[in-house]
Each structure stands twice: as C-alpha cells, then as structure tokens.
Amino acid sequence: RRRRFCAAGAWADRAFAAWNLSLALFSVWGALEMSAWLREAVAVKGAWFTVCENPYGFETKGSSHATLALFLFAFSKIPELGDTAFLILRGKPVRFLQWYHHSTVMLFCWLAIATEYTPG
C-alpha cells in the first residue's frame, strides 16, 4: 500500500500563513488603488457614471495604477491556485467548492480581460 505525502508541521503552517498574508496584502493594495481611482471618477464624472454607465465605457486609461491593479488582479488568479496546492500538500481533501470557485473565477477574469469587461 502506498503512503500519501503529507507536509505537516510548524513549517507548513508558517508557509500557509505567509501565503495567506501575502494574498491579503495584495488585496489591500488593489483595493486602495481602485478606491483612489473611484474617488477621482466620482469627483470628475459623478456617481451616476460609476454605477449606471455602460460598462464598456468604463476606462482606467487615465490611471496607470488602476490599470495595473486590474491587470494584476486578473492574473493573480493563477497564483491563488496555491490555496489548493497547500491543501493537497497538507493531505487535506480538496472539496468541490474549492476547485469550482478557483476555476470559474479564473475563467471569468480571463474573459473580462479578453473582452475588456470591467464590472467583473
């Protein structure tokens, strides 16, 4: 009978905590970048623009920081698969919701970039 590999112990817990902290810090950075862009958009174009405007007219071209944040957010879905890798390495089951969520969000983000669909 074959034994399953299981990465357990304090080092695995610390690595997983560092992984989650880095993802959280990335999310905070992205939220700050986008909130700065949103504040400016509301000040210049009004609240109607930010909520009711045609999504294909939503542009971040004036803000290289917001454009970079959106680009990195979409492509961050690949490294976010690391959550699943940590589950596998720690010998935990990968539930349907885990892989379904990561798969569909990654596909949606790639579709949003390909079609320039910004509300996603």
trRosetta pair geometry for C-beta under 8 A, 3 or more apart (Angstrom, degrees):
i j d omega theta_ij theta_ji phi_ij phi_ji
4 91 5.9 115 119 -120 125 103
5 89 7.4 -44 118 -142 104 56
5 91 7.5 -154 102 -72 45 94
6 89 7.6 113 -149 160 35 45
6 90 6.5 35 -162 -175 77 29
6 91 3.5 -6 -116 -41 105 132
7 11 8.0 -84 176 89 99 97
7 12 4.7 147 135 -94 92 131
7 89 4.2 -11 26 160 124 97
7 90 5.7 -66 69 -83 78 52
7 91 7.7 172 30 -17 52 87
8 12 5.7 -85 -135 28 17 149
8 90 6.3 95 -84 -146 69 74
8 91 7.0 -32 -54 18 105 121
9 12 5.5 100 57 11 64 100
9 13 7.2 -123 111 -2 36 94
10 13 5.6 -58 -148 39 35 112
10 14 6.2 33 155 -18 69 106
11 14 5.8 -54 -146 38 31 109
11 15 6.2 33 154 -20 65 106
12 15 5.7 -52 -144 37 31 112
12 16 6.2 31 155 -18 64 107
12 86 7.8 140 -175 -155 94 90
12 89 7.1 -166 -136 122 120 111
12 90 5.9 137 166 -95 141 98
13 16 5.8 -55 -146 38 29 110
13 17 6.3 30 153 -19 64 107
14 17 5.6 -53 -145 37 32 112
14 18 6.2 32 155 -19 65 105
15 18 5.8 -54 -147 37 30 111
15 19 6.3 36 151 -23 63 106
15 86 7.7 -174 110 -117 101 112
16 19 5.5 -50 -148 34 32 117
16 20 6.4 29 155 -15 64 105
16 86 5.2 111 -107 -158 101 143
16 90 7.5 11 -64 -54 139 139
17 20 5.9 -56 -147 39 30 108
17 21 6.2 33 153 -21 65 107
18 21 5.6 -53 -144 37 31 113
18 22 6.3 32 156 -20 65 104
19 22 6.0 -56 -151 34 27 108
19 23 6.6 24 152 -14 62 106
19 82 5.9 -143 -160 129 133 132
19 83 7.7 167 137 -80 131 60
19 86 6.6 -164 60 -62 164 143
20 23 5.7 -54 -148 38 34 111
20 24 6.2 35 153 -21 66 107
21 24 5.6 -55 -146 37 31 112
21 25 6.3 30 156 -18 66 105
22 25 5.8 -52 -144 37 31 110
22 26 6.3 35 154 -20 63 105
23 26 5.6 -53 -148 36 31 114
23 27 6.4 33 152 -20 64 105
23 80 6.8 94 -123 -107 129 85
24 27 5.6 -54 -150 35 32 112
24 28 6.5 34 151 -20 65 103
25 28 5.6 -49 -147 34 34 112
25 29 6.4 38 153 -19 65 103
26 29 5.7 -53 -150 36 31 113
26 30 6.4 30 153 -17 64 107
26 72 7.7 -130 -169 140 111 121
26 76 6.5 159 148 -132 145 150
27 30 5.7 -54 -147 38 32 111
27 31 6.2 32 155 -20 65 106
28 31 5.7 -55 -146 37 30 111
28 32 6.4 30 155 -18 64 106
29 32 5.9 -58 -150 36 29 110
29 33 6.4 28 154 -18 65 107
29 69 7.4 -157 127 -117 82 105
30 33 5.7 -55 -146 37 31 111
30 34 6.2 20 159 -10 66 110
30 69 4.7 140 -135 -165 73 106
30 72 7.1 -144 -91 85 111 108
30 73 5.4 101 -140 -76 147 109
31 34 6.0 -60 -142 44 28 104
31 35 6.0 27 159 -21 66 110
32 35 5.9 -54 -138 37 27 108
32 36 6.5 31 158 -21 62 103
33 36 6.0 -56 -156 31 28 110
33 37 6.7 23 150 -14 62 107
33 65 4.9 -143 -149 150 108 101
33 66 5.8 170 152 -92 96 53
33 68 7.5 -94 -171 74 156 90
33 69 3.9 174 95 -62 144 149
34 37 5.5 -53 -149 38 38 112
34 38 6.1 41 151 -23 69 105
34 66 6.0 100 -102 -131 56 91
34 69 5.7 -145 -50 114 85 149
34 70 7.6 102 -89 -62 109 81
35 38 5.3 -49 -142 37 36 115
35 39 6.3 42 155 -23 65 100
36 39 5.9 -49 -148 32 30 111
36 40 6.6 26 153 -14 61 107
36 63 7.8 165 105 -151 98 145
36 65 7.1 -5 76 97 132 137
36 66 7.5 -143 77 -67 89 100
37 40 5.8 -60 -153 40 31 110
37 41 6.2 32 152 -21 67 108
37 60 6.1 -4 -157 -130 150 101
37 63 4.9 -163 -107 68 107 170
37 65 7.2 -163 -57 85 107 95
37 66 3.7 58 -68 -82 151 140
38 41 5.6 -53 -143 37 32 112
38 42 6.3 31 158 -18 66 104
38 50 6.3 78 -151 -135 86 140
39 42 6.0 -57 -149 37 28 108
39 43 6.3 26 154 -18 63 110
40 43 5.7 -57 -146 38 31 111
40 44 6.1 14 162 -8 68 112
40 63 7.3 139 62 -67 149 134
41 44 6.2 -63 -139 45 26 99
41 45 5.5 -31 -177 35 67 112
41 49 6.4 -135 165 102 99 122
41 50 5.5 116 116 -80 121 106
42 45 7.2 -69 -110 60 16 71
42 46 6.6 0 -159 -175 52 11
42 47 5.5 27 -138 -79 99 62
42 49 7.7 -173 -101 59 44 102
42 50 5.6 -28 -78 -22 82 142
45 48 7.9 -113 139 66 84 76
45 49 3.8 -13 131 11 119 165
45 50 7.4 133 86 -39 109 78
45 53 8.0 -1 146 -54 137 147
46 49 5.3 108 68 1 74 100
46 50 7.7 -149 105 -1 46 89
47 50 5.8 -61 -154 38 42 108
47 51 6.2 13 159 -1 76 114
48 51 6.5 -77 -146 48 26 93
48 52 5.2 -42 -171 41 70 116
48 53 7.1 99 133 -47 69 84
49 52 7.5 -58 -88 55 10 73
49 53 4.7 21 -155 -39 53 132
50 53 7.2 34 -41 11 12 112
53 57 5.5 -103 160 75 110 116
53 58 6.3 134 97 -69 119 82
54 57 4.3 74 74 4 98 111
54 58 7.6 -149 97 -25 55 78
55 58 5.4 -31 -159 1 46 122
55 117 6.4 27 133 -157 128 66
55 118 5.5 -168 -178 53 89 87
55 119 4.6 -62 -125 -26 134 107
56 116 6.7 74 -136 107 78 104
56 117 7.5 -41 -84 -106 75 55
56 118 7.7 156 -96 10 30 100
58 118 4.3 -129 86 67 128 152
58 119 7.3 122 14 -55 160 69
59 62 7.1 84 119 -2 102 85
60 63 5.2 -68 -176 58 80 96
60 66 4.1 -129 -160 106 125 117
60 67 4.7 169 111 -68 115 74
60 70 6.3 149 32 -4 162 140
60 118 7.6 156 -18 -126 105 134
61 67 6.8 60 -99 -69 35 133
63 66 3.9 48 104 16 124 110
63 67 6.4 161 95 -13 67 84
64 67 5.5 -54 -145 40 36 114
64 68 6.1 39 155 -21 68 106
65 68 5.8 -55 -148 37 28 110
65 69 6.3 31 153 -21 63 106
66 69 5.5 -51 -145 35 33 114
66 70 6.4 32 156 -17 65 104
67 70 5.9 -55 -150 36 30 109
67 71 6.3 29 153 -18 64 109
68 71 5.6 -57 -146 39 31 112
68 72 6.1 24 159 -13 67 109
69 72 6.1 -58 -142 42 26 105
69 73 6.1 33 155 -26 63 107
70 73 5.6 -52 -145 32 29 115
70 74 6.6 27 158 -17 63 104
70 118 7.5 -36 -140 -133 148 85
71 74 6.1 -58 -155 34 28 107
71 75 6.5 5 158 1 64 112
71 113 7.4 84 -121 -115 63 121
72 75 6.0 -66 -141 51 32 98
72 76 5.8 47 155 -41 68 105
73 76 5.6 -49 -144 20 26 117
73 109 7.2 -141 122 -140 79 130
74 77 6.7 -40 177 -3 38 110
74 109 4.0 170 -141 172 75 109
74 110 6.8 133 178 -73 108 42
74 112 6.4 -143 -109 74 124 110
74 113 5.0 110 173 -50 166 120
75 78 6.2 -23 180 9 63 110
75 109 7.8 -160 -47 137 31 130
76 79 5.9 -53 -160 44 59 102
76 80 6.0 67 142 -31 76 105
77 80 5.3 -52 -145 33 35 121
77 81 7.6 57 153 -34 58 84
77 102 7.2 149 -173 -163 90 72
77 105 5.8 -165 -127 115 127 94
77 106 3.9 166 145 -103 135 78
77 109 5.2 165 -21 38 144 149
77 110 7.8 -105 55 -37 143 86
78 81 6.2 -39 -176 4 38 111
78 106 7.0 99 -67 -132 53 124
79 82 5.6 -4 173 -17 64 115
80 83 6.2 -5 173 -2 65 107
80 102 6.4 -168 112 -129 102 103
80 106 7.8 -165 61 -74 113 102
81 84 5.3 -41 -173 33 66 114
81 85 6.5 71 131 -22 76 99
81 102 5.7 109 -98 -179 71 142
81 106 7.7 14 -57 -66 103 145
82 85 5.0 -51 -145 37 43 117
82 86 6.2 48 154 -23 70 98
83 86 5.9 -53 -153 32 29 110
83 87 6.8 31 148 -19 62 102
83 98 7.3 -145 118 -160 113 107
83 102 7.3 -167 58 -78 115 133
84 87 5.6 -50 -153 32 36 114
84 88 6.5 34 151 -17 67 104
84 94 5.8 47 -150 -127 91 126
84 98 6.0 136 -96 152 92 117
84 99 6.3 76 -112 -87 139 78
84 102 6.2 -80 -35 -1 127 165
85 88 5.7 -55 -149 38 34 110
85 89 6.1 30 155 -16 68 109
86 89 5.7 -55 -140 41 31 109
86 90 6.0 19 162 -10 66 113
87 90 6.1 -68 -145 45 24 101
87 92 4.5 -88 -160 73 78 107
87 93 7.4 -45 170 87 117 23
87 94 5.2 121 110 -84 139 80
87 98 6.9 6 -11 -173 166 164
88 91 7.8 40 175 -68 30 24
88 92 7.7 -84 -62 54 20 69
88 94 6.4 -6 -66 -48 83 120
94 98 5.3 -119 -168 77 74 139
94 99 5.8 60 156 -39 115 109
95 98 4.9 105 60 -2 73 104
95 99 7.8 -171 89 4 41 82
96 99 6.7 -71 -153 45 30 92
96 100 5.6 25 159 -18 70 120
97 100 5.8 -59 -134 44 25 111
97 101 5.9 30 165 -24 64 110
98 101 6.2 -61 -151 32 18 108
98 102 6.7 6 159 -7 58 110
99 102 5.9 -57 -144 43 35 107
99 103 5.9 35 159 -21 68 111
100 103 5.9 -60 -144 39 25 110
100 104 6.1 13 165 -10 65 113
101 104 6.5 -64 -142 41 21 100
101 105 6.0 13 166 -12 62 115
102 105 6.2 -60 -138 42 24 106
102 106 6.1 24 163 -19 62 113
103 106 6.1 -63 -150 37 23 108
103 107 6.4 18 157 -15 63 110
104 107 5.7 -55 -145 39 32 110
104 108 6.1 32 156 -20 66 107
105 108 5.7 -54 -144 37 30 111
105 109 6.3 31 157 -19 65 106
106 109 5.9 -55 -147 36 29 109
106 110 6.5 26 156 -15 63 107
107 110 5.9 -57 -148 39 30 109
107 111 6.2 31 153 -19 65 108
108 111 5.6 -56 -147 39 31 112
108 112 6.2 36 152 -24 66 104
108 120 5.9 -171 153 -153 105 139
109 112 5.5 -49 -146 33 32 115
109 113 6.7 31 154 -16 63 101
109 120 6.7 -177 -98 133 53 134
110 113 5.9 -53 -152 35 33 109
110 114 6.3 31 152 -18 66 108
111 114 5.6 -56 -143 39 32 111
111 115 6.0 2 166 6 68 113
111 117 7.0 -6 125 31 81 131
111 120 7.9 128 82 -55 90 167
112 115 6.6 -70 -137 52 22 90
112 116 7.7 26 168 -151 55 5
112 117 4.5 -101 -134 68 67 93
112 118 7.2 117 -174 -83 107 21
112 120 4.0 -110 -93 44 144 145
113 116 7.4 19 -168 -75 28 43
117 120 5.7 61 113 -9 100 113
